[in-house]
Amino acid sequence: MAGTDFGGEHPDDIHDLVDEPRDDLTLSMFGESSEPPSPTAPTGQPYLVLARKYRPQRFEDLIGQEAMVRTLTNAFATNRIAHAFMLTGVRGVGKTTTARLIARALNYQTPSVNRPSIQLDPLGSQCEAITRGNHPDVLELDAASRTGVGDMRELLDGVRYGPIAARYKVYIIDEVHMLSKSAFNALLKTLEEPPPHVKFIFATTEIRSVPVTILSRCQRFDLRRIEPGVLADYLGKIARKEGSNIEADGLELIARAAEGSARDGLSLLDQAIVQDQGQGVTATQIRDMLGLADRSRTLDLLGAVLKGDGKTALQAFREQYDLGADPSLVLRDLMDLIHEVSRADVLGAEWRPAGASDHIGQMRAFAEATSPAALTRLWQIILRGFEEAGRAPDPVQAAEMCLLRACAAQQLPPPEDLARLLVGQPMAQSTGNSAASISTSGPTAIEVSAPVSAAPPAVIRASAPAAAANPAANPAAVDPSASRSPVVPGFDDLLDALEDAREIALVAELERFVRPVSLTPGRLVIELLANAPSDLQRRTVEALCAVTQEDWEVDVGQGGQESVAERRKRLDAERLEAAKQTPEVLAALKAFPGARILEVREAPVPEPAASLDAPPEDGEEDVERDNVLSVDFARRRVGD
């Protein structure tokens, strides 16, 4: 085309060849930024989560598994390598990672090393393919998705063939407990006598679900949970490598939430680093991320509970709940805090908190003001409430009722004071262990004259209820003499009085386990038989005081008469023997061979038709109480 120059440049196109500074909108459209890249800024490569990015590549990188590494090191050094390994532990402690490291160690090969070795540095010729998971001789499968016997037979078909490129053919079976019973049976023979070129590595979180016949053929390693302090240090190193600054308290919170799992800890660390906007991540941010309660607020809650202040305790709990804290986690944090205070009380100057804490002084103050027994009782109450909160339809209600129950428990005497009370020692003076001074003017006051031993207390004295001592306080007891029963003359009468008061269970136990020694007004001496309830003596004295409205003393002695149950059994036997000697019974037994007497009981006296004072008519005899026999007649065949 005339006048057209395709090789020339248009004057307006000259600007296309000039590097002009692009505005922020243009940069953002092309995924670029005018700021220098930060450690957490996105790059062109797909993001690899920290749990995969920092997967241990050497045995030295495993944290918290020193015992296993030491055993494997000695086994490889002496060439005593098992043909099957069983790795067990909770999630995220490194079972699959350890299995891959063992596979690399079995097939480790460098120009200078041609034998199995735990030292995996420098990288061996087979290591990279095993790490990537595409090595032809290292087969890794998930038993959860291949549970049947057909899958196991398909797997075992390749056992007889030798390795292609490596020294050993290694089978890594994860979650082995998911295999069916038939699959386990198919594996047994091969696992017992595998070919020399085959190694098995199993991993499971449910070791109890694996048959013992499988376990007995494997070398077992229990991978431990990682200690919170060790895991927190490890997470701190990873965070610094990622260019993020996280407070030590925040790392401790992540380590505690991970529950000993490195993978869980790294996943939470991944989530925490995202919150870093260049100024670091605080413990408060971590706490909000995890839905945890503030430690200072938990201390306030514990202080209110120890004081028995239910109102303040509920307010402190509601504040944490309104801020997003889960009710169960609040109770769990409270349990952790009570545990730390208990450790501080027991260890004294040697105590160091499990993690970083700015509240050491306050926890020591709680430990000094509260007895170990009271802390133990409180921990048990909170533990029960934690379990109830997990089952209750409304966890908030369960948590609040648990806190109220804990506050109410502070009004009770400390456990050590109750122990002193039972052994007859005076209660200790109030030392701050209880929210209020404890009054001993309850319904009964128990005093024991001898210390507690393997036998029951020698003497228990109890006073009558306080309401009976103050007639003005009880309008129904204005006349004390009218409400008091006469002195009980005998043990049977005493049992009748208790039975009239509907102490049926106590009467049954007294008839069975007690031999009366002596009975005087206000004092009962008994001999306790074997298997007698430990609190029978105490309940007896309390019931006597309540029934008779008098002070009673119950003493344990020896040489008692026969118990009511023993006497009843003896009388039944004597009555049975006497019945056997009567002419009527002898005649009946003779007439019916094989018959036997089952029991003898008294016949009820029938009501006479006439007046009791009227003399009997002619031909009538006085009605007397006779014994009634219950006889078992042996059945006889016709013709015998």
C-alpha distance (Angstrom), angle and dihedral (degrees) to the residues before:
residue distance angle dihedral
M1 . . .
A2 3.76 . .
G3 3.76 117.9 .
T4 3.78 92.8 16.4
D5 3.78 119.7 121.4
F6 3.81 111.2 -169.5
G7 3.76 92.3 179.6
G8 3.78 95.6 54.4
E9 3.77 128.8 87.8
H10 3.71 125.8 -118.5
P11 3.78 113.4 -127.5
D12 3.82 91.0 -123.0
D13 3.82 92.3 52.5
I14 3.77 95.5 59.9
H15 3.79 90.2 86.6
D16 3.81 91.2 62.8
L17 3.80 89.8 70.8
V18 3.79 95.0 51.0
D19 3.84 119.5 92.2
E20 3.74 100.4 -125.9
P21 3.80 121.0 -175.4
R22 3.77 107.4 -103.5
D23 3.77 121.6 -137.6
D24 3.83 124.5 -117.5
L25 3.80 92.3 -100.1
T26 3.80 91.9 56.6
L27 3.80 91.0 46.2
S28 3.77 92.5 51.0
M29 3.80 91.3 48.8
F30 3.80 90.5 58.3
G31 3.81 94.6 42.5
E32 3.78 93.5 -107.9
S33 3.77 130.9 127.8
S34 3.75 133.8 -150.9
E35 3.85 89.8 -143.1
P36 3.81 122.3 82.5
P37 3.80 111.2 -97.9
S38 3.80 114.9 -91.9
P39 3.81 124.5 -146.5
T40 3.76 89.8 -104.0
A41 3.79 97.9 40.7
P42 3.81 116.3 115.2
T43 3.79 117.6 -102.5
G44 3.76 133.8 -165.4
Q45 3.81 92.4 -94.9
P46 3.82 120.5 85.3
Y47 3.78 110.0 -97.2
L48 3.79 115.5 -104.4
V49 3.78 114.3 -153.2
L50 3.78 116.9 -121.0
A51 3.79 93.4 -113.6
R52 3.82 89.2 63.0
K53 3.78 97.9 32.8
Y54 3.80 93.7 56.0
R55 3.79 98.6 36.4
P56 3.82 106.8 146.7
Q57 3.81 112.8 -98.6
R58 3.80 96.6 -174.4
F59 3.77 135.0 38.4
E60 3.79 88.1 -115.0
D61 3.81 88.8 63.1
L62 3.80 93.2 61.3
I63 3.80 109.7 103.4
G64 3.77 123.7 -146.9
Q65 3.83 95.6 6.0
E66 3.79 100.8 96.0
A67 3.82 94.6 132.4
M68 3.79 93.1 56.0
V69 3.81 93.0 45.3
R70 3.79 90.7 50.4
T71 3.82 92.3 50.9
L72 3.79 92.9 48.2
T73 3.79 91.6 46.8
N74 3.80 91.7 55.1
A75 3.81 92.2 44.1
F76 3.81 93.2 52.7
A77 3.80 92.4 42.9
T78 3.81 91.7 54.7
N79 3.83 94.4 37.1
R80 3.81 91.1 -120.2
I81 3.79 95.5 135.5
A82 3.80 117.5 162.3
H83 3.78 120.3 -130.7
A84 3.83 92.8 -131.9
F85 3.79 133.6 32.1
M86 3.80 128.3 -164.0
L87 3.81 115.1 -157.5
T88 3.79 116.3 -169.1
G89 3.77 134.7 173.6
V90 3.77 144.0 108.4
R91 3.77 121.8 -59.3
G92 3.77 118.5 -67.4
V93 3.81 100.5 15.1
G94 3.81 93.9 115.9
K95 3.80 108.3 -90.2
T96 3.81 96.7 140.2
T97 3.80 91.8 38.9
T98 3.80 90.6 51.7
A99 3.80 90.6 48.6
R100 3.80 90.7 55.0
L101 3.79 91.4 46.6
I102 3.82 90.3 52.2
A103 3.81 89.6 49.4
R104 3.81 89.3 52.1
A105 3.80 91.5 46.8
L106 3.80 91.8 51.0
N107 3.80 91.5 51.7
Y108 3.80 98.3 34.2
Q109 3.76 111.8 145.5
T110 3.80 133.6 164.1
P111 3.80 131.9 159.3
S112 3.81 88.5 -92.1
V113 3.84 101.0 33.0
N114 3.78 123.1 55.1
R115 3.80 103.9 165.5
P116 3.82 137.9 72.7
S117 3.78 109.6 -71.9
I118 3.79 137.9 174.9
Q119 3.80 90.5 -150.2
L120 3.80 102.5 88.9
D121 3.78 96.9 177.3
P122 3.01 119.7 127.9
L123 3.78 100.2 38.6
G124 3.79 113.2 -99.5
S125 3.77 126.3 -132.9
Q126 3.81 92.4 -106.3
C127 3.81 97.9 39.0
E128 3.78 100.2 84.2
A129 3.80 95.0 52.6
I130 3.82 91.6 46.0
T131 3.80 90.7 49.9
R132 3.80 91.6 50.4
G133 3.80 90.2 48.6
N134 3.82 97.4 -123.7
H135 3.79 101.3 102.8
P136 3.83 110.6 130.1
D137 3.80 93.7 -140.5
V138 3.81 98.7 46.1
L139 3.79 108.8 70.2
E140 3.80 116.6 -171.2
L141 3.78 120.3 -172.6
D142 3.79 138.0 167.9
A143 3.79 112.6 -123.2
A144 3.79 90.5 -158.8
S145 3.81 90.2 71.1
R146 3.81 97.4 34.8
T147 3.77 105.2 44.6
G148 3.80 103.4 139.9
V149 3.76 131.6 98.3
G150 3.81 90.0 -117.5
D151 3.79 90.7 60.6
M152 3.79 90.6 49.5
R153 3.82 92.9 49.4
E154 3.78 90.2 50.2
L155 3.78 89.1 51.5
L156 3.79 94.5 47.4
D157 3.81 92.6 49.3
G158 3.79 88.4 75.9
V159 3.80 95.0 50.0
R160 3.78 93.8 86.3
Y161 3.81 91.9 58.6
G162 3.77 118.5 84.3
P163 3.82 125.2 -121.1
I164 3.78 119.5 -79.2
A165 3.79 103.2 -145.1
A166 3.79 108.9 -8.8
R167 3.76 135.2 66.9
Y168 3.80 95.8 -111.3
K169 3.76 135.8 24.0
V170 3.81 104.1 -128.3
Y171 3.80 125.2 -161.8
I172 3.82 114.6 -160.6
I173 3.82 111.3 -168.1
D174 3.80 113.8 -174.5
E175 3.82 122.4 -158.5
V176 3.78 89.3 12.5
H177 3.81 91.7 174.0
M178 3.82 88.0 74.4
L179 3.81 92.1 69.9
S180 3.78 116.3 110.3
K181 3.79 122.4 -112.8
S182 3.79 90.8 -105.8
A183 3.79 91.2 51.4
F184 3.80 90.6 52.1
N185 3.80 90.4 49.8
A186 3.81 90.7 50.8
L187 3.80 89.3 52.4
L188 3.79 96.6 49.0
K189 3.81 101.1 81.4
T190 3.79 95.1 44.2
L191 3.79 90.9 46.0
E192 3.79 91.9 51.3
E193 3.82 95.6 51.7
P194 3.81 108.7 14.5
P195 3.80 121.8 174.1
P196 3.81 112.9 -92.1
H197 3.80 92.1 -111.1
V198 3.85 94.7 56.7
K199 3.81 129.1 84.9
F200 3.80 127.0 -178.3
I201 3.80 124.7 -152.6
F202 3.80 117.7 -173.6
A203 3.79 127.7 -171.0
T204 3.79 127.1 -168.4
T205 3.77 142.8 160.1
E206 3.82 92.9 -157.5
I207 3.77 105.1 57.2
R208 3.82 91.7 166.1
S209 3.79 90.3 63.4
V210 3.80 92.4 59.2
P211 3.83 113.1 92.9
V212 3.77 115.0 -110.4
T213 3.79 89.0 -126.4
I214 3.80 87.5 65.7
L215 3.80 94.6 43.0
S216 3.79 92.3 51.6
R217 3.81 90.1 59.7
C218 3.82 95.7 51.2
Q219 3.77 137.7 71.3
R220 3.78 103.0 -121.0
F221 3.80 127.5 -145.1
D222 3.80 121.4 -175.2
L223 3.78 108.3 -153.9
R224 3.78 109.6 -146.0
R225 3.75 128.8 -133.3
I226 3.77 110.9 -102.1
E227 3.79 114.9 -108.9
P228 3.83 113.1 -111.8
G229 3.80 92.7 -122.0
V230 3.80 93.4 50.1
L231 3.79 91.8 45.7
A232 3.81 92.1 48.2
D233 3.82 90.9 53.7
Y234 3.79 90.5 48.6
L235 3.80 92.3 49.6
G236 3.79 90.0 49.1
K237 3.81 91.2 56.0
I238 3.80 91.3 49.6
A239 3.81 91.3 48.3
R240 3.80 91.4 52.4
K241 3.79 90.8 49.5
E242 3.79 87.9 53.4
G243 3.80 90.6 51.3
S244 3.80 95.5 -112.5
N245 3.79 127.4 127.7
I246 3.81 114.1 -146.8
E247 3.79 123.2 178.7
A248 3.79 116.8 -109.3
D249 3.80 91.4 -120.0
G250 3.80 89.1 53.3
L251 3.80 91.8 52.1
E252 3.79 89.1 49.3
L253 3.80 90.3 52.8
I254 3.80 90.8 51.4
A255 3.80 91.5 48.4
R256 3.79 91.8 51.0
A257 3.81 92.1 47.3
A258 3.82 90.2 50.5
E259 3.83 89.9 61.1
G260 3.78 93.9 -145.5
S261 3.81 96.1 -45.3
A262 3.80 116.2 127.4
R263 3.80 92.6 -163.2
D264 3.80 92.5 51.8
G265 3.78 89.6 47.7
L266 3.80 92.6 51.8
S267 3.80 91.1 47.3
L268 3.80 90.3 53.2
L269 3.79 90.1 45.0
D270 3.80 88.5 53.9
Q271 3.78 88.5 55.1
A272 3.80 92.4 46.9
I273 3.81 95.4 50.1
V274 3.80 89.8 56.4
Q275 3.81 87.7 65.3
D276 3.80 92.0 57.9
Q277 3.80 108.2 108.3
G278 3.79 94.0 177.3
Q279 3.81 96.0 -75.7
G280 3.79 98.7 80.9
V281 3.78 130.6 -108.4
T282 3.78 120.4 -79.4
A283 3.78 128.4 -147.3
T284 3.79 88.9 -113.9
Q285 3.79 90.4 59.7
I286 3.80 90.5 49.1
R287 3.78 90.6 48.6
D288 3.80 91.6 51.1
M289 3.79 90.4 46.6
L290 3.80 91.9 53.3
G291 3.79 94.7 40.3
L292 3.80 91.1 -120.6
A293 3.76 128.4 152.2
D294 3.78 122.2 -108.9
R295 3.82 111.5 -98.5
S296 3.80 91.7 -135.4
R297 3.81 90.1 52.1
T298 3.79 89.9 48.2
L299 3.80 89.0 52.8
D300 3.79 89.5 52.5
L301 3.79 89.1 50.1
L302 3.80 91.7 50.6
G303 3.79 90.9 48.6
A304 3.79 91.2 53.4
V305 3.81 91.8 48.4
L306 3.81 92.8 49.4
K307 3.80 89.1 52.0
G308 3.78 91.1 49.7
D309 3.81 90.3 -121.7
G310 3.79 102.5 149.9
K311 3.79 95.0 177.0
T312 3.81 94.1 55.3
A313 3.80 91.1 42.8
L314 3.80 92.3 54.5
Q315 3.80 91.1 46.7
A316 3.82 91.6 50.7
F317 3.79 90.7 48.7
R318 3.80 93.0 48.5
E319 3.81 90.9 50.8
Q320 3.79 90.7 56.6
Y321 3.79 92.6 43.4
D322 3.81 91.9 50.7
L323 3.81 88.8 52.7
G324 3.81 89.8 58.2
A325 3.81 102.2 -93.7
D326 3.79 115.2 148.2
P327 3.84 112.9 -119.6
S328 3.80 92.7 -129.9
L329 3.79 91.3 49.8
V330 3.80 90.8 50.6
L331 3.80 89.7 55.2
R332 3.78 91.0 45.1
D333 3.81 91.6 51.5
L334 3.79 88.1 49.0
M335 3.81 89.8 52.6
D336 3.80 90.8 49.7
L337 3.78 90.3 50.5
I338 3.81 92.9 48.9
H339 3.79 88.2 50.1
E340 3.81 91.6 52.7
V341 3.80 91.6 47.7
S342 3.82 89.3 50.3
R343 3.80 90.6 51.2
A344 3.79 90.1 49.2
D345 3.79 90.1 51.7
V346 3.80 94.7 49.1
L347 3.82 100.2 38.2
G348 3.78 96.4 40.8
A349 3.80 113.4 -177.8
E350 3.81 91.3 3.7
W351 3.80 92.5 62.1
R352 3.77 118.8 114.3
P353 3.81 121.5 175.1
A354 3.79 116.5 -107.2
G355 3.80 90.3 -119.7
A356 3.74 140.4 12.0
S357 3.79 110.3 -59.2
D358 3.78 137.8 172.4
H359 3.80 92.9 -163.3
I360 3.80 101.6 69.0
G361 3.79 93.0 121.8
Q362 3.78 93.5 52.1
M363 3.79 92.6 48.1
R364 3.81 90.8 50.0
A365 3.80 88.7 51.3
F366 3.79 90.5 53.8
A367 3.81 90.0 48.3
E368 3.81 92.9 52.2
A369 3.81 93.1 47.8
T370 3.81 97.6 46.2
S371 3.78 129.9 59.2
P372 3.82 120.9 -126.5
A373 3.81 90.7 -118.3
A374 3.80 92.0 54.4
L375 3.81 90.9 48.7
T376 3.79 90.7 49.6
R377 3.79 91.5 51.1
L378 3.81 90.9 47.8
W379 3.81 92.0 49.4
Q380 3.80 90.6 52.8
I381 3.80 91.4 50.6
I382 3.81 92.1 50.8
L383 3.81 91.2 45.7
R384 3.78 90.7 54.4
G385 3.79 89.9 48.0
F386 3.80 90.4 50.0
E387 3.80 90.2 55.0
E388 3.80 91.5 46.2
A389 3.81 91.5 50.3
G390 3.80 89.3 57.0
R391 3.81 91.8 53.9
A392 3.79 101.5 34.7
P393 3.82 120.3 99.5
D394 3.82 88.0 -131.3
P395 3.83 111.3 37.1
V396 3.81 91.4 -171.8
Q397 3.79 92.1 60.6
A398 3.80 91.6 46.6
A399 3.81 91.6 50.2
E400 3.80 93.4 48.4
M401 3.80 92.7 48.4
C402 3.79 88.9 49.4
L403 3.80 90.7 53.9
L404 3.80 91.8 47.9
R405 3.80 89.6 49.9
A406 3.80 89.8 50.9
C407 3.81 91.1 49.8
A408 3.79 91.1 49.6
A409 3.80 90.2 51.5
Q410 3.80 89.5 60.5
Q411 3.81 88.9 64.8
L412 3.81 89.9 61.6
P413 3.80 123.1 86.3
P414 3.79 113.2 -89.4
P415 3.81 113.2 -97.9
E416 3.81 91.9 -110.3
D417 3.82 90.5 55.6
L418 3.79 90.4 51.4
A419 3.80 88.5 52.1
R420 3.80 90.8 51.3
L421 3.78 89.3 48.8
L422 3.80 91.8 54.5
V423 3.81 93.8 49.9
G424 3.78 93.2 47.8
Q425 3.79 98.1 -106.5
P426 3.80 121.2 133.9
M427 3.77 117.0 -100.7
A428 3.77 116.5 -100.1
Q429 3.75 119.6 -106.0
S430 3.76 116.1 -96.0
T431 3.80 109.1 -83.1
G432 3.75 99.4 173.6
N433 3.77 94.7 -85.9
S434 3.78 91.1 115.8
A435 3.73 127.9 50.0
A436 3.80 92.0 -129.5
S437 3.77 136.7 14.6
I438 3.78 111.6 -84.4
S439 3.80 118.1 -121.5
T440 3.80 119.1 -146.1
S441 3.79 94.4 -162.7
G442 3.77 94.6 100.0
P443 3.78 125.2 131.8
T444 3.81 91.0 -69.1
A445 3.76 135.3 16.3
I446 3.78 113.3 -152.6
E447 3.78 123.1 -154.8
V448 3.80 124.8 -178.9
S449 3.78 122.2 -160.3
A450 3.80 97.8 -159.3
P451 3.82 131.9 44.9
V452 3.75 120.1 -100.5
S453 3.79 114.6 -93.2
A454 3.75 135.2 158.9
A455 3.81 87.5 -66.7
P456 3.82 124.0 65.1
P457 3.83 119.5 -89.0
A458 3.80 112.0 -71.0
V459 3.79 96.2 -133.1
I460 3.77 132.8 13.6
R461 3.77 118.7 -171.4
A462 3.75 122.3 -171.5
S463 3.76 133.4 179.1
A464 3.75 125.8 -136.4
P465 3.80 118.1 -95.6
A466 3.78 113.6 -70.7
A467 3.81 91.5 -124.9
A468 3.80 90.4 66.3
A469 3.81 91.4 51.1
N470 3.79 91.1 57.6
P471 3.83 109.1 50.6
A472 3.77 92.8 -177.5
A473 3.78 90.8 59.8
N474 3.80 91.9 55.1
P475 3.81 115.5 44.6
A476 3.79 91.3 -166.1
A477 3.81 91.1 60.1
V478 3.80 100.2 52.1
D479 3.80 91.0 125.3
P480 3.82 106.5 46.8
S481 3.79 93.5 -172.7
A482 3.77 91.2 57.4
S483 3.82 93.4 56.8
R484 3.79 97.5 44.2
S485 3.74 119.7 92.9
P486 3.79 120.1 -137.9
V487 3.76 120.1 -94.9
V488 3.81 110.1 -72.7
P489 3.80 106.2 -114.7
G490 3.81 99.1 -165.0
F491 3.79 144.0 17.0
D492 3.81 92.7 -110.2
D493 3.78 90.3 52.0
L494 3.79 88.4 49.9
L495 3.78 90.3 54.3
D496 3.81 90.1 47.7
A497 3.80 90.1 53.1
L498 3.79 91.4 50.6
E499 3.80 90.9 46.7
D500 3.80 90.8 51.5
A501 3.81 86.9 53.7
R502 3.83 87.9 55.3
E503 3.80 94.8 -112.1
I504 3.80 87.7 143.0
A505 3.81 97.7 150.8
L506 3.80 92.3 47.3
V507 3.81 92.0 48.7
A508 3.81 90.8 51.4
E509 3.80 90.9 51.9
L510 3.81 92.6 46.7
E511 3.81 90.8 51.3
R512 3.80 91.8 49.9
F513 3.81 106.2 35.9
V514 3.84 105.9 26.9
R515 3.80 131.2 79.8
P516 3.82 109.6 -168.7
V517 3.81 114.6 -129.7
S518 3.80 101.5 177.1
L519 3.77 139.8 -20.5
T520 3.77 125.5 -156.0
P521 3.79 129.9 159.7
G522 3.79 106.8 -65.6
R523 3.82 95.2 -2.3
L524 3.78 131.2 84.0
V525 3.80 123.9 -177.7
I526 3.80 115.8 -163.3
E527 3.77 139.9 172.5
L528 3.80 114.2 -135.6
L529 3.79 117.4 -141.3
A530 3.77 125.6 -142.7
N531 3.81 117.2 -71.9
A532 3.80 91.6 23.3
P533 3.82 112.5 154.2
S534 3.79 111.7 -96.1
D535 3.80 92.5 -128.0
L536 3.81 96.8 45.1
Q537 3.81 93.4 103.4
R538 3.79 93.0 50.6
R539 3.81 94.4 46.1
T540 3.80 90.5 48.2
V541 3.78 94.5 55.8
E542 3.80 91.6 44.8
A543 3.80 92.0 51.0
L544 3.81 92.9 47.2
C545 3.79 91.5 52.3
A546 3.78 91.7 47.9
V547 3.82 94.7 47.3
T548 3.81 100.8 40.9
Q549 3.82 97.9 30.6
E550 3.81 87.7 -135.3
D551 3.78 135.4 110.9
W552 3.78 113.7 -94.0
E553 3.78 136.9 -168.6
V554 3.80 121.8 -160.4
D555 3.79 116.9 -161.6
V556 3.81 127.8 -171.4
G557 3.78 113.7 -137.7
Q558 3.79 142.5 149.5
G559 3.79 137.0 -106.1
G560 3.76 97.5 48.9
Q561 3.77 127.1 168.0
E562 3.75 121.4 -103.6
S563 3.76 116.6 -67.1
V564 3.77 121.7 -109.6
A565 3.79 90.4 -105.8
E566 3.81 91.5 49.7
R567 3.82 91.5 47.7
R568 3.78 91.6 48.2
K569 3.79 91.0 51.0
R570 3.81 91.7 48.5
L571 3.80 93.4 49.1
D572 3.78 91.6 49.6
A573 3.79 90.2 52.5
E574 3.82 92.4 48.4
R575 3.80 91.9 47.9
L576 3.78 90.2 50.1
E577 3.80 92.4 51.0
A578 3.79 91.5 47.2
A579 3.79 91.6 50.6
K580 3.78 91.0 53.7
Q581 3.82 90.4 61.2
T582 3.81 97.0 54.2
P583 3.83 115.5 106.3
E584 3.79 93.4 -126.5
V585 3.79 93.1 54.4
L586 3.78 92.7 43.6
A587 3.79 89.6 52.2
A588 3.81 91.7 48.3
L589 3.80 92.8 49.1
K590 3.80 90.0 48.4
A591 3.79 92.3 49.3
F592 3.79 92.5 49.5
P593 3.80 110.6 41.0
G594 3.78 112.4 -154.2
A595 3.79 94.6 27.4
R596 3.80 117.3 132.1
I597 3.79 135.1 -169.8
L598 3.78 113.3 -110.2
E599 3.78 102.3 -178.4
V600 3.78 144.6 -18.2
R601 3.78 119.7 -139.2
E602 3.77 135.5 169.3
A603 3.79 117.6 -98.7
P604 3.79 117.6 -126.8
V605 3.79 115.8 -108.7
P606 3.84 109.5 -113.2
E607 3.79 119.7 -132.3
P608 3.83 110.6 -104.3
A609 3.75 114.6 -126.5
A610 3.80 94.3 -135.7
S611 3.74 130.5 54.0
L612 3.75 116.9 -70.6
D613 3.80 90.4 -122.4
A614 3.81 94.5 51.9
P615 3.79 114.3 99.1
P616 3.78 116.9 -117.0
E617 3.73 117.8 -93.1
D618 3.75 122.6 -113.7
G619 3.77 111.3 -71.7
E620 3.79 94.0 20.3
E621 3.74 124.6 109.9
D622 3.74 131.3 -157.0
V623 3.78 113.0 -88.1
E624 3.76 110.7 -117.4
R625 3.77 130.8 -172.9
D626 3.78 108.2 -105.4
N627 3.77 131.6 -179.8
V628 3.79 118.1 -98.8
L629 3.78 116.7 -144.0
S630 3.78 125.0 -147.6
V631 3.80 104.9 -153.9
D632 3.80 127.6 -171.2
F633 3.82 108.9 -147.9
A634 3.79 115.6 -156.4
R635 3.80 111.6 -127.0
R636 3.78 114.3 -116.5
R637 3.75 125.7 -156.7
V638 3.79 120.4 -122.1
G639 3.77 110.1 -96.7
D640 3.79 96.3 24.8
